[in-house]
């Protein structure tokens, strides 16, 4: 046991981190929700642009 720092380090089971796949899945779900709602945002922006155009044209 001359070269070891701790006596049970070699016998301990190696655990794989489980947080990364869950974080990746959460990020994918969030990105999908944002991209799914992007067309609504686009319609809203074009609506505002059209309203401003109408306001400038028909200003008394």
Secondary structure, DSSP 8 states (H G I E B T S, - for coil): --S-SSTTTTTS-----SHHHHHHHHHHHHHHHHHHHHHHHHHHHHHHHHHHHHHHHT--
